[in-house]
Structure formats: structure tokens, C-alpha cells
Amino acid sequence: MKNVTDYNFFEKKMYIYPCKLHVNDCMSREKEVTIYDLARKLNISIATVSRALADDPVVSKKTKKKIADLAQEMGYRSNNFARNLRTQKTNTLGVIIPRINSYFMSSVIAGMENVATSEGYTLIISQSSESVEKEKANATTLFNNRVDGLLVSLAYDTDSLAHFEPFTKKKIPLIFFDRTADHRDSTCVLINNLKAAYEATTHLISQGRRRIVHITATQKRNVYIDRLQGYKQALADQHIRFREDYVIVGNLSQEAGADAAARIRQMSPLPDAVFVANDNCAVGCMIALKQMGIRIPEDIAFVGFNNDPVSTVIEPNLTTINYPGYEMGQVAARNLIAQLGGASGTRSTNTIILRSELVIRESSASRKPTS
């Protein structure tokens, strides 16, 4: 019996021991430093500390520095949560983009960040990964995080904007950029995609090309609808018959470009030009065709879209549409912040069209005459 009693006692001690460690760990955690601690340490009023931390001009620069130095030394952290409750503002802007691993989207975000930082805002960036379900989840998360405004570029398969209704009901400004959709009480920032595609296709025709393939993405999104329409219009204006089999729809990745190249190689007669709705896909298609023995631009000329850095790395360099991503980000963020600070309280519902331009490089050169 003694052995059993000893065993139970030992077991009891083992049970108590970790709890004791946990309590000690909790007790050793340092107390959060408050403005009361700073005021007490400096023997000044709490109101003065509060005003100094808010950069109120009433407090002298010398006192502000003294308080700031002590705050840093003691590890003081401002209570943003409490401040946000008082002001009903978080000074954060939500951003939803389809893909982060895109040079164009990275440029847009850099432009937004530049403007937001200069105006005292921070960005919360989320990625839909081209999924409407993830886009809905991101919208809910940003709404629950009480962002002051929302900037959105839609996913491939988004066919309803109902998940943005909580923002409009709360009068939270909403701006769509690049991939936009008609939505009441919102602003759209984009380029004239129809005009840009028309110029790209017309350029290929001017180089003597008439069998022009267009590689694009789902026709749910405005950018791809408009680029296809511009391509069609350019063909019609030059009396070239539009062919459904010359339109290849994919996800515009480099892999999709390689898949498109396999389809193009099987066409008879072989197309003499390709207009692609982005540069990455164009490069994937070019590389695959070159591996099949197709000469570019002698056999097939190419025009891409976006003017990504990859367009100047591929040989021959890719003719493309310069799409001002950084400027688009700046304009979208500036417009959103202007709506947040608008004295009239009204919200902008206009469409902002940015300029784009055709950048001509070697991939779309005229056929060289045979000797």
C-alpha cells in the first residue's frame, strides 16, 4: 500500500509542477506601459503626454522630444484600438488583387503605398488567387477589420458584386481598378483597353500580317472583353475576316502560352501573328514556338500587353502595350483618400481613364525580303 501511496503522491507532484511554471511565467510578464506611467515619471500632466503623443502643436518641441524619448525607453505602445473607437477611423485601406506574383500588380501596389503612406494611411493587402470565393472571404475580413476604404481588382470568375454591399451600406468608399465592373456608388480606374488592343492589332496588320491569333482570358472581365473587341474592330476596319478558331482562351500564364503554341503549330495555314493579352503568356508562347523551329518575327510576329520587364529579356524583345501600373495605383489611392476627406460627404462615381501606348520592338517587325 505504501508503494501505491507514494506513486500517487509523486503523480500529484508532477501534476502541480507544470502549473507552477505556467503561473510564474504569467507573473513575470511585464505590465503594459501607459500614458499614466509616462506622466508620473516626468511629473507632468496626463493631458500633456496625450497631446504630445498626438503631435499637438500646443506642446513644445522640447517637451515632445522628452516624452517621445521616454516612451521609446519604456517600450510604450500607442493604443490604436482605443483611438479607433473614438475617431471611428482606422487609417487603413483594404486592397484585393487577383495575384501578388504579377509585375503589373506589384507596380500598382507600389503606387498605392506611395500615396497612402504620404497621407498617413497603411494598406492591408489580400489576394484572391483568381477565386471569387476567396475574394468574398477577403472582403469580409477587410470589412470586419474596419478598413476606411477598399480598392479592388476582380478575380477571373467574379460574376456578382454582392459581397461588396456591406461597404456601400456603411458608406465606405469603394474603387475598382484594372479589372472593373459597373457598380453604383463606386469609381473605376483603368485604361482604354479597346483602343489599346485596336492599336496593337492594327500595328500587326501594318506589318503585312493578316492571319492574327488572339490569346486572351475569360470574357467575364472587362479588360479581356474590351481587348477582344478592339482586336475584332481592327480586323473589320482592314476587311480581314474574324475567325473564332483564332481566339484562344486560357489563364494567361506562361504555361498557358506554351499550350497555345501547341495549338497554333497545328493550324493550317500557320498564323503569321499573335496578339496576347499579357506579356507573360506571350513570352511562354514565343519560347515554345521557337523550340518548335518557328522563327520570330519572320514566321510569326508577336505583340503582348503590360510592358512587363520580361518583354525586354526575351529575344527578340517583345512589342507590347505600356500599361501604367504605378500611376494607376497612385490615382486609385489618391481618389479613395480624397473621398474619405471630402467636405461635401458625396462619393465619386466617375470612371478615370489613364493613357497607354504601343511600344514597338523587334518581335513585330516586318518580314525581311528573301534573297
VENQUICOR-V120217 format. One record per residue. N is the residue number from 1. RES is the residue in three letters. PSI is psi in whole degrees, -180 to 180 (* if undefined). Layout:
[[N	RES	PSI] [N	RES	PSI]]
This chain:
[[1	MET	-37] [2	LYS	-41] [3	ASN	-40] [4	VAL	-43] [5	THR	-44] [6	ASP	-40] [7	TYR	-43] [8	ASN	-38] [9	PHE	-41] [10	PHE	-41] [11	GLU	-39] [12	LYS	-41] [13	LYS	-39] [14	MET	-33] [15	TYR	-38] [16	ILE	-34] [17	TYR	-51] [18	PRO	-31] [19	CYS	-37] [20	LYS	-40] [21	LEU	-42] [22	HIS	-43] [23	VAL	-44] [24	ASN	-40] [25	ASP	-43] [26	CYS	-41] [27	MET	-27] [28	SER	-10] [29	ARG	132] [30	GLU	145] [31	LYS	141] [32	GLU	133] [33	VAL	134] [34	THR	173] [35	ILE	-23] [36	TYR	-40] [37	ASP	-41] [38	LEU	-43] [39	ALA	-43] [40	ARG	-42] [41	LYS	-37] [42	LEU	-6] [43	ASN	45] [44	ILE	172] [45	SER	154] [46	ILE	-37] [47	ALA	-39] [48	THR	-43] [49	VAL	-45] [50	SER	-45] [51	ARG	-40] [52	ALA	-43] [53	LEU	-24] [54	ALA	6] [55	ASP	39] [56	ASP	129] [57	PRO	-14] [58	VAL	-33] [59	VAL	136] [60	SER	155] [61	LYS	-37] [62	LYS	-45] [63	THR	-40] [64	LYS	-44] [65	LYS	-41] [66	LYS	-44] [67	ILE	-42] [68	ALA	-42] [69	ASP	-43] [70	LEU	-40] [71	ALA	-42] [72	GLN	-41] [73	GLU	-40] [74	MET	-5] [75	GLY	33] [76	TYR	138] [77	ARG	130] [78	SER	145] [79	ASN	83] [80	ASN	-35] [81	PHE	-46] [82	ALA	-41] [83	ARG	-41] [84	ASN	-37] [85	LEU	-36] [86	ARG	-45] [87	THR	-14] [88	GLN	26] [89	LYS	146] [90	THR	-9] [91	ASN	35] [92	THR	146] [93	LEU	132] [94	GLY	142] [95	VAL	130] [96	ILE	121] [97	ILE	158] [98	PRO	-42] [99	ARG	137] [100	ILE	-33] [101	ASN	54] [102	SER	127] [103	TYR	-41] [104	PHE	-49] [105	MET	-36] [106	SER	-40] [107	SER	-41] [108	VAL	-47] [109	ILE	-39] [110	ALA	-41] [111	GLY	-42] [112	MET	-45] [113	GLU	-38] [114	ASN	-47] [115	VAL	-45] [116	ALA	-46] [117	THR	-42] [118	SER	-22] [119	GLU	8] [120	GLY	21] [121	TYR	155] [122	THR	158] [123	LEU	141] [124	ILE	111] [125	ILE	131] [126	SER	158] [127	GLN	130] [128	SER	-15] [129	SER	36] [130	GLU	28] [131	SER	125] [132	VAL	-33] [133	GLU	-41] [134	LYS	-34] [135	GLU	-42] [136	LYS	-44] [137	ALA	-41] [138	ASN	-42] [139	ALA	-42] [140	THR	-44] [141	THR	-45] [142	LEU	-37] [143	PHE	-45] [144	ASN	-23] [145	ASN	6] [146	ARG	44] [147	VAL	150] [148	ASP	-25] [149	GLY	165] [150	LEU	134] [151	LEU	127] [152	VAL	135] [153	SER	121] [154	LEU	151] [155	ALA	163] [156	TYR	-47] [157	ASP	14] [158	THR	120] [159	ASP	3] [160	SER	146] [161	LEU	20] [162	ALA	-30] [163	HIS	-6] [164	PHE	-2] [165	GLU	-38] [166	PRO	-32] [167	PHE	-48] [168	THR	-34] [169	LYS	-33] [170	LYS	6] [171	LYS	37] [172	ILE	121] [173	PRO	140] [174	LEU	127] [175	ILE	130] [176	PHE	139] [177	PHE	150] [178	ASP	-84] [179	ARG	101] [180	THR	175] [181	ALA	152] [182	ASP	128] [183	HIS	131] [184	ARG	149] [185	ASP	33] [186	SER	161] [187	THR	146] [188	CYS	137] [189	VAL	121] [190	LEU	180] [191	ILE	172] [192	ASN	88] [193	ASN	-35] [194	LEU	-46] [195	LYS	-43] [196	ALA	-44] [197	ALA	-37] [198	TYR	-45] [199	GLU	-41] [200	ALA	-46] [201	THR	-41] [202	THR	-38] [203	HIS	-45] [204	LEU	-41] [205	ILE	-38] [206	SER	-19] [207	GLN	12] [208	GLY	13] [209	ARG	137] [210	ARG	-22] [211	ARG	82] [212	ILE	119] [213	VAL	144] [214	HIS	122] [215	ILE	125] [216	THR	-169] [217	ALA	-175] [218	THR	141] [219	GLN	19] [220	LYS	-22] [221	ARG	141] [222	ASN	-42] [223	VAL	-40] [224	TYR	-31] [225	ILE	-49] [226	ASP	-37] [227	ARG	-38] [228	LEU	-41] [229	GLN	-40] [230	GLY	-40] [231	TYR	-47] [232	LYS	-43] [233	GLN	-40] [234	ALA	-42] [235	LEU	-46] [236	ALA	-42] [237	ASP	-22] [238	GLN	12] [239	HIS	40] [240	ILE	128] [241	ARG	133] [242	PHE	134] [243	ARG	124] [244	GLU	-37] [245	ASP	-8] [246	TYR	2] [247	VAL	117] [248	ILE	121] [249	VAL	130] [250	GLY	-160] [251	ASN	7] [252	LEU	22] [253	SER	170] [254	GLN	-36] [255	GLU	-40] [256	ALA	-34] [257	GLY	-41] [258	ALA	-40] [259	ASP	-40] [260	ALA	-37] [261	ALA	-40] [262	ALA	-39] [263	ARG	-42] [264	ILE	-40] [265	ARG	-27] [266	GLN	-9] [267	MET	145] [268	SER	122] [269	PRO	163] [270	LEU	131] [271	PRO	153] [272	ASP	3] [273	ALA	155] [274	VAL	128] [275	PHE	120] [276	VAL	142] [277	ALA	-2] [278	ASN	166] [279	ASP	-39] [280	ASN	-45] [281	CYS	-40] [282	ALA	-44] [283	VAL	-43] [284	GLY	-40] [285	CYS	-42] [286	MET	-47] [287	ILE	-46] [288	ALA	-43] [289	LEU	-39] [290	LYS	-38] [291	GLN	-23] [292	MET	0] [293	GLY	7] [294	ILE	132] [295	ARG	137] [296	ILE	122] [297	PRO	4] [298	GLU	-47] [299	ASP	-47] [300	ILE	125] [301	ALA	156] [302	PHE	142] [303	VAL	133] [304	GLY	-157] [305	PHE	130] [306	ASN	-28] [307	ASN	45] [308	ASP	157] [309	PRO	-30] [310	VAL	-22] [311	SER	-22] [312	THR	2] [313	VAL	-41] [314	ILE	146] [315	GLU	127] [316	PRO	158] [317	ASN	144] [318	LEU	126] [319	THR	138] [320	THR	172] [321	ILE	123] [322	ASN	116] [323	TYR	112] [324	PRO	78] [325	GLY	-47] [326	TYR	-45] [327	GLU	-40] [328	MET	-43] [329	GLY	-43] [330	GLN	-48] [331	VAL	-43] [332	ALA	-47] [333	ALA	-42] [334	ARG	-41] [335	ASN	-41] [336	LEU	-46] [337	ILE	-35] [338	ALA	-39] [339	GLN	-38] [340	LEU	-32] [341	GLY	8] [342	GLY	127] [343	ALA	-28] [344	SER	-22] [345	GLY	-1] [346	THR	160] [347	ARG	140] [348	SER	138] [349	THR	25] [350	ASN	170] [351	THR	128] [352	ILE	119] [353	ILE	122] [354	LEU	157] [355	ARG	146] [356	SER	168] [357	GLU	151] [358	LEU	126] [359	VAL	110] [360	ILE	126] [361	ARG	-169] [362	GLU	-23] [363	SER	-14] [364	SER	19] [365	ALA	156] [366	SER	154] [367	ARG	135] [368	LYS	136] [369	PRO	139] [370	THR	142] [371	SER	*]]
